[in-house]
Amino acid sequence: MRPFIHLTLHLIVPALVAWKFYCGRWKWAFFVMVGTMLVDIDHLLADPVFDPNRCGVGFHPLHSYPAIVVYLGLLPISKLRLVALGLAIHMALDGVDCVWMKLE
């Protein structure tokens, strides 16, 4: 059930952020932030590609701590803010999933 909830949150949280903070163009904001899920392409480098008991944060290259610092550093740049926000939300949700996994 955890993987299903995790993936659902990757859609719900960007939708809520887009609706709340980008009212006039919430659809665009939502699609940009959901598009940042392409960051999961780095899962293709892992064996197995999907492991529900693996914490992706700190494991996959685009989920590494230096990459997360870059994503957060892009937030002040207005032209990149939506992408950075989508990536930051993605990493935060993956981090929550890691904590949740350890509690199981």
N, CA, C and O atoms as CSV, one atom per row, in Angstrom:
chain,resi,resn,atom,element,x,y,z
A,1,MET,N,N,0.815,-1.196,0.000
A,1,MET,CA,C,0.000,0.000,0.000
A,1,MET,C,C,0.861,1.263,0.000
A,1,MET,O,O,0.491,2.273,-0.597
A,2,ARG,N,N,2.022,1.197,0.680
A,2,ARG,CA,C,2.909,2.359,0.763
A,2,ARG,C,C,3.324,2.856,-0.614
A,2,ARG,O,O,3.249,4.061,-0.854
A,3,PRO,N,N,3.765,1.985,-1.548
A,3,PRO,CA,C,4.147,2.497,-2.878
A,3,PRO,C,C,2.994,3.193,-3.607
A,3,PRO,O,O,3.214,4.191,-4.294
A,4,PHE,N,N,1.784,2.685,-3.465
A,4,PHE,CA,C,0.626,3.313,-4.108
A,4,PHE,C,C,0.380,4.708,-3.531
A,4,PHE,O,O,0.158,5.661,-4.278
A,5,ILE,N,N,0.420,4.826,-2.216
A,5,ILE,CA,C,0.215,6.128,-1.572
A,5,ILE,C,C,1.331,7.081,-1.973
A,5,ILE,O,O,1.080,8.253,-2.257
A,6,HIS,N,N,2.542,6.589,-1.996
A,6,HIS,CA,C,3.694,7.411,-2.366
A,6,HIS,C,C,3.518,7.976,-3.778
A,6,HIS,O,O,3.698,9.175,-3.992
A,7,LEU,N,N,3.175,7.135,-4.722
A,7,LEU,CA,C,3.000,7.591,-6.104
A,7,LEU,C,C,1.810,8.542,-6.230
A,7,LEU,O,O,1.860,9.499,-7.003
A,8,THR,N,N,0.763,8.289,-5.489
A,8,THR,CA,C,-0.404,9.173,-5.515
A,8,THR,C,C,-0.044,10.559,-4.988
A,8,THR,O,O,-0.492,11.571,-5.527
A,9,LEU,N,N,0.764,10.599,-3.937
A,9,LEU,CA,C,1.190,11.889,-3.391
A,9,LEU,C,C,2.021,12.683,-4.387
A,9,LEU,O,O,2.015,13.913,-4.355
A,10,HIS,N,N,2.742,11.990,-5.278
A,10,HIS,CA,C,3.516,12.678,-6.305
A,10,HIS,C,C,2.612,13.417,-7.293
A,10,HIS,O,O,3.088,14.265,-8.048
A,11,LEU,N,N,1.332,13.110,-7.295
A,11,LEU,CA,C,0.367,13.845,-8.117
A,11,LEU,C,C,-0.430,14.846,-7.279
A,11,LEU,O,O,-0.674,15.972,-7.713
A,12,ILE,N,N,-0.828,14.431,-6.087
A,12,ILE,CA,C,-1.694,15.275,-5.258
A,12,ILE,C,C,-0.966,16.510,-4.737
A,12,ILE,O,O,-1.507,17.614,-4.793
A,13,VAL,N,N,0.256,16.336,-4.230
A,13,VAL,CA,C,0.970,17.479,-3.648
A,13,VAL,C,C,1.259,18.552,-4.703
A,13,VAL,O,O,0.978,19.723,-4.446
A,14,PRO,N,N,1.805,18.214,-5.875
A,14,PRO,CA,C,1.968,19.269,-6.888
A,14,PRO,C,C,0.645,19.917,-7.300
A,14,PRO,O,O,0.601,21.117,-7.569
A,15,ALA,N,N,-0.421,19.139,-7.349
A,15,ALA,CA,C,-1.730,19.707,-7.698
A,15,ALA,C,C,-2.161,20.735,-6.655
A,15,ALA,O,O,-2.644,21.811,-7.007
A,16,LEU,N,N,-1.990,20.409,-5.383
A,16,LEU,CA,C,-2.370,21.341,-4.319
A,16,LEU,C,C,-1.506,22.597,-4.331
A,16,LEU,O,O,-2.013,23.705,-4.160
A,17,VAL,N,N,-0.210,22.426,-4.533
A,17,VAL,CA,C,0.703,23.578,-4.595
A,17,VAL,C,C,0.353,24.453,-5.801
A,17,VAL,O,O,0.304,25.677,-5.681
A,18,ALA,N,N,0.113,23.844,-6.944
A,18,ALA,CA,C,-0.244,24.599,-8.146
A,18,ALA,C,C,-1.550,25.358,-7.944
A,18,ALA,O,O,-1.649,26.531,-8.303
A,19,TRP,N,N,-2.538,24.703,-7.378
A,19,TRP,CA,C,-3.845,25.326,-7.166
A,19,TRP,C,C,-3.763,26.481,-6.169
A,19,TRP,O,O,-4.415,27.510,-6.346
A,20,LYS,N,N,-2.957,26.304,-5.117
A,20,LYS,CA,C,-2.857,27.306,-4.055
A,20,LYS,C,C,-2.007,28.516,-4.461
A,20,LYS,O,O,-2.376,29.656,-4.177
A,21,PHE,N,N,-0.866,28.270,-5.125
A,21,PHE,CA,C,0.095,29.344,-5.370
A,21,PHE,C,C,0.164,29.823,-6.820
A,21,PHE,O,O,0.763,30.860,-7.102
A,22,TYR,N,N,-0.435,29.085,-7.726
A,22,TYR,CA,C,-0.401,29.464,-9.142
A,22,TYR,C,C,-1.818,29.449,-9.714
A,22,TYR,O,O,-2.075,28.840,-10.752
A,23,CYS,N,N,-2.719,30.122,-9.028
A,23,CYS,CA,C,-4.154,30.092,-9.359
A,23,CYS,C,C,-4.431,30.344,-10.837
A,23,CYS,O,O,-5.152,29.569,-11.466
A,24,GLY,N,N,-3.885,31.390,-11.388
A,24,GLY,CA,C,-4.172,31.759,-12.760
A,24,GLY,C,C,-3.637,30.799,-13.796
A,24,GLY,O,O,-4.167,30.712,-14.904
A,25,ARG,N,N,-2.610,30.094,-13.450
A,25,ARG,CA,C,-2.017,29.128,-14.395
A,25,ARG,C,C,-1.692,27.816,-13.691
A,25,ARG,O,O,-0.620,27.238,-13.870
A,26,TRP,N,N,-2.639,27.372,-12.894
A,26,TRP,CA,C,-2.407,26.178,-12.085
A,26,TRP,C,C,-2.193,24.935,-12.931
A,26,TRP,O,O,-1.421,24.057,-12.544
A,27,LYS,N,N,-2.862,24.839,-14.085
A,27,LYS,CA,C,-2.683,23.649,-14.923
A,27,LYS,C,C,-1.252,23.573,-15.441
A,27,LYS,O,O,-0.628,22.513,-15.414
A,28,TRP,N,N,-0.742,24.701,-15.908
A,28,TRP,CA,C,0.638,24.748,-16.394
A,28,TRP,C,C,1.605,24.383,-15.264
A,28,TRP,O,O,2.501,23.559,-15.444
A,29,ALA,N,N,1.412,25.004,-14.104
A,29,ALA,CA,C,2.286,24.740,-12.958
A,29,ALA,C,C,2.237,23.264,-12.574
A,29,ALA,O,O,3.268,22.657,-12.287
A,30,PHE,N,N,1.038,22.694,-12.569
A,30,PHE,CA,C,0.890,21.283,-12.230
A,30,PHE,C,C,1.649,20.395,-13.219
A,30,PHE,O,O,2.389,19.501,-12.808
A,31,PHE,N,N,1.471,20.635,-14.508
A,31,PHE,CA,C,2.124,19.792,-15.505
A,31,PHE,C,C,3.642,19.933,-15.472
A,31,PHE,O,O,4.356,18.954,-15.684
A,32,VAL,N,N,4.141,21.132,-15.211
A,32,VAL,CA,C,5.594,21.312,-15.092
A,32,VAL,C,C,6.116,20.540,-13.891
A,32,VAL,O,O,7.110,19.821,-13.993
A,33,MET,N,N,5.446,20.688,-12.752
A,33,MET,CA,C,5.916,19.997,-11.541
A,33,MET,C,C,5.796,18.481,-11.674
A,33,MET,O,O,6.680,17.753,-11.223
A,34,VAL,N,N,4.730,18.002,-12.278
A,34,VAL,CA,C,4.600,16.557,-12.481
A,34,VAL,C,C,5.642,16.077,-13.486
A,34,VAL,O,O,6.134,14.953,-13.390
A,35,GLY,N,N,5.973,16.928,-14.441
A,35,GLY,CA,C,7.007,16.579,-15.417
A,35,GLY,C,C,8.367,16.342,-14.785
A,35,GLY,O,O,9.203,15.630,-15.341
A,36,THR,N,N,8.583,16.937,-13.630
A,36,THR,CA,C,9.871,16.727,-12.962
A,36,THR,C,C,10.017,15.304,-12.437
A,36,THR,O,O,11.091,14.918,-11.977
A,37,MET,N,N,8.937,14.520,-12.504
A,37,MET,CA,C,9.052,13.106,-12.114
A,37,MET,C,C,9.980,12.357,-13.066
A,37,MET,O,O,10.392,11.232,-12.783
A,38,LEU,N,N,10.304,12.982,-14.186
A,38,LEU,CA,C,11.281,12.365,-15.088
A,38,LEU,C,C,12.641,12.192,-14.410
A,38,LEU,O,O,13.498,11.460,-14.904
A,39,VAL,N,N,12.831,12.866,-13.281
A,39,VAL,CA,C,14.059,12.701,-12.513
A,39,VAL,C,C,14.223,11.237,-12.090
A,39,VAL,O,O,15.330,10.797,-11.779
A,40,ASP,N,N,13.133,10.502,-12.080
A,40,ASP,CA,C,13.194,9.083,-11.713
A,40,ASP,C,C,13.843,8.225,-12.789
A,40,ASP,O,O,13.958,7.010,-12.623
A,41,ILE,N,N,14.265,8.834,-13.881
A,41,ILE,CA,C,14.955,8.075,-14.925
A,41,ILE,C,C,16.232,7.448,-14.372
A,41,ILE,O,O,16.711,6.441,-14.895
A,42,ASP,N,N,16.781,8.042,-13.318
A,42,ASP,CA,C,17.993,7.474,-12.741
A,42,ASP,C,C,17.750,6.119,-12.076
A,42,ASP,O,O,18.702,5.413,-11.744
A,43,HIS,N,N,16.497,5.759,-11.883
A,43,HIS,CA,C,16.178,4.428,-11.347
A,43,HIS,C,C,16.584,3.339,-12.335
A,43,HIS,O,O,16.814,2.195,-11.943
A,44,LEU,N,N,16.671,3.693,-13.612
A,44,LEU,CA,C,17.062,2.708,-14.626
A,44,LEU,C,C,18.506,2.245,-14.446
A,44,LEU,O,O,18.896,1.213,-14.993
A,45,LEU,N,N,19.292,2.986,-13.694
A,45,LEU,CA,C,20.682,2.608,-13.440
A,45,LEU,C,C,20.809,1.598,-12.306
A,45,LEU,O,O,21.876,1.020,-12.098
A,46,ALA,N,N,19.726,1.389,-11.579
A,46,ALA,CA,C,19.756,0.491,-10.419
A,46,ALA,C,C,19.334,-0.919,-10.815
A,46,ALA,O,O,18.636,-1.132,-11.806
A,47,ASP,N,N,19.778,-1.858,-10.014
A,47,ASP,CA,C,19.373,-3.248,-10.215
A,47,ASP,C,C,18.912,-3.794,-8.863
A,47,ASP,O,O,19.741,-3.955,-7.966
A,48,PRO,N,N,17.649,-4.078,-8.689
A,48,PRO,CA,C,16.547,-3.973,-9.642
A,48,PRO,C,C,16.136,-2.515,-9.840
A,48,PRO,O,O,16.427,-1.661,-9.003
A,49,VAL,N,N,15.466,-2.242,-10.941
A,49,VAL,CA,C,15.026,-0.883,-11.248
A,49,VAL,C,C,14.097,-0.373,-10.153
A,49,VAL,O,O,14.236,0.767,-9.710
A,50,PHE,N,N,13.162,-1.192,-9.717
A,50,PHE,CA,C,12.245,-0.797,-8.644
A,50,PHE,C,C,12.398,-1.745,-7.474
A,50,PHE,O,O,12.267,-2.961,-7.615
A,51,ASP,N,N,12.675,-1.176,-6.334
A,51,ASP,CA,C,12.747,-1.946,-5.095
A,51,ASP,C,C,11.968,-1.166,-4.042
A,51,ASP,O,O,12.430,-0.120,-3.586
A,52,PRO,N,N,10.798,-1.655,-3.650
A,52,PRO,CA,C,9.972,-0.898,-2.709
A,52,PRO,C,C,10.616,-0.732,-1.336
A,52,PRO,O,O,10.144,0.072,-0.531
A,53,ASN,N,N,11.673,-1.469,-1.057
A,53,ASN,CA,C,12.346,-1.372,0.234
A,53,ASN,C,C,13.689,-0.663,0.145
A,53,ASN,O,O,14.538,-0.819,1.023
A,54,ARG,N,N,13.882,0.122,-0.921
A,54,ARG,CA,C,15.128,0.877,-1.071
A,54,ARG,C,C,14.807,2.366,-0.973
A,54,ARG,O,O,13.867,2.855,-1.601
A,55,CYS,N,N,15.594,3.069,-0.185
A,55,CYS,CA,C,15.460,4.517,-0.085
A,55,CYS,C,C,16.209,5.133,-1.262
A,55,CYS,O,O,17.424,4.978,-1.386
A,56,GLY,N,N,15.481,5.826,-2.115
A,56,GLY,CA,C,16.096,6.426,-3.300
A,56,GLY,C,C,16.951,7.637,-2.983
A,56,GLY,O,O,17.919,7.914,-3.691
A,57,VAL,N,N,16.605,8.368,-1.924
A,57,VAL,CA,C,17.359,9.561,-1.555
A,57,VAL,C,C,18.748,9.129,-1.095
A,57,VAL,O,O,18.899,8.334,-0.168
A,58,GLY,N,N,19.744,9.669,-1.761
A,58,GLY,CA,C,21.122,9.310,-1.445
A,58,GLY,C,C,21.599,8.066,-2.169
A,58,GLY,O,O,22.775,7.716,-2.072
A,59,PHE,N,N,20.715,7.384,-2.894
A,59,PHE,CA,C,21.093,6.170,-3.616
A,59,PHE,C,C,21.220,6.441,-5.114
A,59,PHE,O,O,22.248,6.136,-5.718
A,60,HIS,N,N,20.190,7.004,-5.701
A,60,HIS,CA,C,20.199,7.295,-7.132
A,60,HIS,C,C,20.925,8.615,-7.382
A,60,HIS,O,O,20.841,9.520,-6.552
A,61,PRO,N,N,21.638,8.746,-8.506
A,61,PRO,CA,C,22.420,9.964,-8.768
A,61,PRO,C,C,21.598,11.259,-8.743
A,61,PRO,O,O,22.041,12.252,-8.165
A,62,LEU,N,N,20.429,11.266,-9.348
A,62,LEU,CA,C,19.615,12.479,-9.374
A,62,LEU,C,C,18.828,12.672,-8.087
A,62,LEU,O,O,18.103,13.655,-7.939
A,63,HIS,N,N,18.970,11.735,-7.158
A,63,HIS,CA,C,18.365,11.828,-5.833
A,63,HIS,C,C,19.448,11.990,-4.758
A,63,HIS,O,O,19.182,11.819,-3.569
A,64,SER,N,N,20.654,12.316,-5.186
A,64,SER,CA,C,21.772,12.464,-4.251
A,64,SER,C,C,21.653,13.792,-3.496
A,64,SER,O,O,20.935,14.697,-3.919
A,65,TYR,N,N,22.354,13.889,-2.397
A,65,TYR,CA,C,22.297,15.107,-1.597
A,65,TYR,C,C,22.852,16.313,-2.358
A,65,TYR,O,O,22.265,17.391,-2.268
A,66,PRO,N,N,23.957,16.184,-3.102
A,66,PRO,CA,C,24.412,17.341,-3.905
A,66,PRO,C,C,23.368,17.772,-4.937
A,66,PRO,O,O,23.190,18.968,-5.167
A,67,ALA,N,N,22.681,16.820,-5.557
A,67,ALA,CA,C,21.643,17.164,-6.531
A,67,ALA,C,C,20.496,17.910,-5.843
A,67,ALA,O,O,19.952,18.867,-6.396
A,68,ILE,N,N,20.137,17.475,-4.653
A,68,ILE,CA,C,19.058,18.128,-3.913
A,68,ILE,C,C,19.446,19.567,-3.567
A,68,ILE,O,O,18.610,20.469,-3.626
A,69,VAL,N,N,20.705,19.778,-3.210
A,69,VAL,CA,C,21.187,21.137,-2.931
A,69,VAL,C,C,21.056,22.005,-4.189
A,69,VAL,O,O,20.667,23.169,-4.099
A,70,VAL,N,N,21.375,21.451,-5.342
A,70,VAL,CA,C,21.227,22.187,-6.602
A,70,VAL,C,C,19.759,22.533,-6.839
A,70,VAL,O,O,19.439,23.669,-7.192
A,71,TYR,N,N,18.867,21.566,-6.649
A,71,TYR,CA,C,17.435,21.817,-6.848
A,71,TYR,C,C,16.962,22.955,-5.948
A,71,TYR,O,O,16.241,23.846,-6.398
A,72,LEU,N,N,17.361,22.928,-4.696
A,72,LEU,CA,C,16.966,23.981,-3.765
A,72,LEU,C,C,17.594,25.317,-4.146
A,72,LEU,O,O,16.985,26.372,-3.968
A,73,GLY,N,N,18.811,25.263,-4.669
A,73,GLY,CA,C,19.488,26.486,-5.109
A,73,GLY,C,C,18.834,27.126,-6.316
A,73,GLY,O,O,19.026,28.318,-6.557
A,74,LEU,N,N,18.070,26.368,-7.076
A,74,LEU,CA,C,17.379,26.905,-8.245
A,74,LEU,C,C,16.072,27.605,-7.898
A,74,LEU,O,O,15.519,28.326,-8.729
A,75,LEU,N,N,15.573,27.404,-6.686
A,75,LEU,CA,C,14.288,27.992,-6.286
A,75,LEU,C,C,14.210,29.515,-6.441
A,75,LEU,O,O,13.166,30.013,-6.863
A,76,PRO,N,N,15.266,30.280,-6.120
A,76,PRO,CA,C,15.157,31.744,-6.262
A,76,PRO,C,C,15.124,32.234,-7.715
A,76,PRO,O,O,14.776,33.389,-7.961
A,77,ILE,N,N,15.474,31.389,-8.668
A,77,ILE,CA,C,15.506,31.803,-10.073
A,77,ILE,C,C,14.105,31.647,-10.652
A,77,ILE,O,O,13.614,30.531,-10.823
A,78,SER,N,N,13.469,32.774,-10.951
A,78,SER,CA,C,12.048,32.752,-11.319
A,78,SER,C,C,11.752,31.875,-12.534
A,78,SER,O,O,10.725,31.197,-12.552
A,79,LYS,N,N,12.605,31.866,-13.536
A,79,LYS,CA,C,12.348,31.067,-14.737
A,79,LYS,C,C,12.480,29.566,-14.483
A,79,LYS,O,O,11.968,28.760,-15.260
A,80,LEU,N,N,13.153,29.191,-13.415
A,80,LEU,CA,C,13.351,27.782,-13.087
A,80,LEU,C,C,12.577,27.348,-11.843
A,80,LEU,O,O,12.656,26.195,-11.418
A,81,ARG,N,N,11.833,28.282,-11.274
A,81,ARG,CA,C,11.199,28.022,-9.979
A,81,ARG,C,C,10.251,26.827,-10.001
A,81,ARG,O,O,10.279,26.010,-9.081
A,82,LEU,N,N,9.420,26.709,-11.021
A,82,LEU,CA,C,8.467,25.590,-11.056
A,82,LEU,C,C,9.187,24.256,-11.159
A,82,LEU,O,O,8.804,23.288,-10.502
A,83,VAL,N,N,10.217,24.201,-11.974
A,83,VAL,CA,C,10.989,22.966,-12.095
A,83,VAL,C,C,11.662,22.656,-10.764
A,83,VAL,O,O,11.621,21.523,-10.285
A,84,ALA,N,N,12.283,23.676,-10.172
A,84,ALA,CA,C,12.953,23.479,-8.885
A,84,ALA,C,C,11.958,23.071,-7.803
A,84,ALA,O,O,12.253,22.214,-6.970
A,85,LEU,N,N,10.789,23.685,-7.820
A,85,LEU,CA,C,9.766,23.355,-6.838
A,85,LEU,C,C,9.291,21.919,-7.019
A,85,LEU,O,O,9.130,21.187,-6.042
A,86,GLY,N,N,9.069,21.518,-8.257
A,86,GLY,CA,C,8.673,20.137,-8.531
A,86,GLY,C,C,9.724,19.149,-8.063
A,86,GLY,O,O,9.394,18.118,-7.477
A,87,LEU,N,N,10.989,19.458,-8.319
A,87,LEU,CA,C,12.078,18.575,-7.886
A,87,LEU,C,C,12.187,18.540,-6.361
A,87,LEU,O,O,12.406,17.482,-5.773
A,88,ALA,N,N,12.032,19.700,-5.730
A,88,ALA,CA,C,12.105,19.753,-4.257
A,88,ALA,C,C,10.952,18.970,-3.632
A,88,ALA,O,O,11.150,18.243,-2.658
A,89,ILE,N,N,9.755,19.115,-4.185
A,89,ILE,CA,C,8.607,18.355,-3.680
A,89,ILE,C,C,8.861,16.865,-3.864
A,89,ILE,O,O,8.594,16.067,-2.965
A,90,HIS,N,N,9.372,16.495,-5.022
A,90,HIS,CA,C,9.654,15.091,-5.314
A,90,HIS,C,C,10.636,14.515,-4.291
A,90,HIS,O,O,10.413,13.435,-3.744
A,91,MET,N,N,11.723,15.247,-4.040
A,91,MET,CA,C,12.731,14.762,-3.091
A,91,MET,C,C,12.176,14.704,-1.675
A,91,MET,O,O,12.491,13.784,-0.920
A,92,ALA,N,N,11.352,15.682,-1.311
A,92,ALA,CA,C,10.744,15.666,0.027
A,92,ALA,C,C,9.826,14.458,0.183
A,92,ALA,O,O,9.850,13.785,1.214
A,93,LEU,N,N,9.018,14.183,-0.838
A,93,LEU,CA,C,8.130,13.016,-0.766
A,93,LEU,C,C,8.921,11.715,-0.730
A,93,LEU,O,O,8.550,10.780,-0.021
A,94,ASP,N,N,10.005,11.653,-1.491
A,94,ASP,CA,C,10.851,10.459,-1.439
A,94,ASP,C,C,11.490,10.319,-0.056
A,94,ASP,O,O,11.637,9.208,0.454
A,95,GLY,N,N,11.868,11.444,0.547
A,95,GLY,CA,C,12.431,11.407,1.895
A,95,GLY,C,C,11.419,10.929,2.918
A,95,GLY,O,O,11.752,10.145,3.807
A,96,VAL,N,N,10.183,11.398,2.797
A,96,VAL,CA,C,9.111,10.938,3.692
A,96,VAL,C,C,8.899,9.434,3.518
A,96,VAL,O,O,8.688,8.710,4.491
A,97,ASP,N,N,8.957,8.977,2.271
A,97,ASP,CA,C,8.795,7.548,2.007
A,97,ASP,C,C,9.919,6.746,2.668
A,97,ASP,O,O,9.679,5.653,3.181
A,98,CYS,N,N,11.134,7.279,2.657
A,98,CYS,CA,C,12.258,6.591,3.312
A,98,CYS,C,C,12.018,6.451,4.811
A,98,CYS,O,O,12.282,5.400,5.396
A,99,VAL,N,N,11.519,7.509,5.422
A,99,VAL,CA,C,11.235,7.482,6.861
A,99,VAL,C,C,10.120,6.473,7.138
A,99,VAL,O,O,10.213,5.665,8.063
A,100,TRP,N,N,9.068,6.532,6.323
A,100,TRP,CA,C,7.931,5.629,6.471
A,100,TRP,C,C,8.384,4.177,6.336
A,100,TRP,O,O,7.941,3.304,7.082
A,101,MET,N,N,9.276,3.933,5.372
A,101,MET,CA,C,9.765,2.578,5.136
A,101,MET,C,C,10.509,2.059,6.380
A,101,MET,O,O,10.369,0.893,6.751
A,102,LYS,N,N,11.285,2.922,7.008
A,102,LYS,CA,C,12.039,2.499,8.197
A,102,LYS,C,C,11.130,2.221,9.388
A,102,LYS,O,O,11.480,1.442,10.275
A,103,LEU,N,N,9.969,2.854,9.406
A,103,LEU,CA,C,9.032,2.654,10.512
A,103,LEU,C,C,8.239,1.365,10.373
A,103,LEU,O,O,7.672,0.877,11.351
A,104,GLU,N,N,8.193,0.812,9.174
A,104,GLU,CA,C,7.416,-0.423,8.961
A,104,GLU,C,C,8.109,-1.617,9.575
A,104,GLU,O,O,7.600,-2.735,9.493
